[in-house]
Amino acid sequence: MCGIVGYIGGRNVSNVVMVGLERLEYRGYDSCGIATVNGGLKIRKTAGRLQQLKELLARDPINGKCGIGHTRWATHGKVTDENAHPFTDCTRTIALVHNGIVENYRELRERLIKAGHHFVSNTDTEVIVHLLESYYKRDLLSAIRKTTAELKGTYSLTIISGKEPDRLYAVKTGSPLVIGAGHDEFIVASDAPALIGIARKMLPLRDREIAVLSRDSVSVFDFNGKRVVRPFTRMELKQKAVSKGRYPHFMRKEIFEQPKVIEENIERRLKGNSILLDPEFLFYPDEVEEIERIVIQGCGTSYHAGLIGRYYFEKFCRIPVSVEISSELRTSEFVYNGHTFMLPISQSGETADTLAALREAANRGIKSLAVLNVRRSSIDREANSSVYIHAGPEIGVASTKTYTAQIFTLLALALAFARIRKTLPNGQHDEIVRNLQRLPGQMKEVLELDRKIKETASHLSFARDFLFLGRGVNYPSALEGALKLKEISYVHATGYPAGEMKHGPISLITGEVPVIGIAPHDSVYSKMVSNLAEAKARGGKIIAIGTQGDKELAELAESVLYIPEAPEYLSPLLVALPLQLLAYHMAVLHGCDVDKPRNLAKSVTVE
Ligand code: AGP
């Protein structure tokens, strides 16, 4: 989604804003721009990547100590130079960048055109700057308040004025915006990575708040003009966490970080044989005992992790669970009854559909416990309580380490609930804890398959269609493997429950369609092997993921990627790694932009 940066302070604003925008590239974008105040407004903007903007700035630099920048992910209006942000009013006094959607822009635009305003783009954003112009006499803050009173939809903004070179304004409604405080300087951005190197403390803005920033102060007001006082908190994010280090891509770095993330999660959550949840887990034991049904909801990879979560809550807690795709749930006639508990799962905590489904449930009095990576995100604030997956920042658009951290956290949560509800004998609990402790080492072992997976990918690079098959707890692994491949390598892939193949999709099988069969030693192993044999009998080229020492699979498949022997409930955490690496190598072979796949955004804040 769009990325916003604003800066006021002693440094060269162009440099600071460009670095900030680069750190927000992962959000996905198709055009970009920057505006500064330096003896009036200066603007450079272009369709395309930041490299093009850099070239523009090299040919025709703009400087100053106060400015704003933007990466645009098109919603209203094509990807053109004219539709790129920042936008200015008719007199080129105000410049503004926007993340979100103005729902009532058509009527506002008509009214403003009738009043004589001249529009240069097809975007919803441009109405905001003309509306501001219409209210701007001497005081931009009061113009902002009058403008926000008329806007419907979501809009996070940063605004500068040629008449106020020492002021930067920020407005938040919907999309995230966080202020970073440095030494006599402030930076404001859509996401914390853009603040690194400047901010020592940070303050996320809340919905319906306006911040007025100067070099040495920040004042926050609500939309009614009331002063808001909230302390800044220490900025914990470090440069190392958001740089690629020795890796060519963030995705590869994040794949290889997984054993460490799980190890740290184990250290954090297992104290002796007890499972610890975060202090933000606010439910009393009797509320957990009373749960009659869990509704898990999420999008994309988070939804897939939720499907594995269902297995845990059913197996260990004997609680009925349904897992819903957020965009479907929010508009469905879903029946919530009794003591239903909602678990929204989201890496970013900002996904618009997940947030909307959460709000829908809250309106019906349903309690919620969010499973999140990003603290103080919108879902974090709106859920009754949260647990965190502690994966650290994930920059690659494709979720990798946050997927396995979500699965781990759901397992920990299910075990904690099972303790409270007394559904798991002590002996079994202790055995699970022992198995968990072996997991990081096993994950490291699986990552050693990297070279073999690269070779496998090169043998498969001819294929334009793939089938990923799994059963039981690894049916979601098949869905996730297919999602990873298609999102970053643009190769079509379908994940399917292997037992359903004979009801239709088996007709797709030819030697041209590789079948990735997920068949570790588990309760559905022999059924899975039969399904793969059926595919092979029809000319299918089988690549299997199986348990070390499995000779049967070796006879059936062209190639087997072996994972260590592990209990069924842990196998999705091991299986995920070769699937991620396969997608990664395929994308590299196809020359794709691994970390920033086309049309995709890391956090999807529009419907
Ligand atoms: C997965 O690789 C994707 N990037 C995507 O499916 C993602 O999981 C989805 O958009 C949900 O995001 P969230 O976890 O931040 O809510």
Boltz pocket constraint, residues with backbone or C-beta under 6 A from the ligand:
constraints:
  - pocket:
      binder: B
      contacts: [[A, 299], [A, 300], [A, 301], [A, 302], [A, 345], [A, 346], [A, 347], [A, 348], [A, 349], [A, 350], [A, 351], [A, 354], [A, 397], [A, 398], [A, 399], [A, 400], [A, 484], [A, 487], [A, 601], [A, 602], [A, 603], [A, 604]]
      max_distance: 6.0
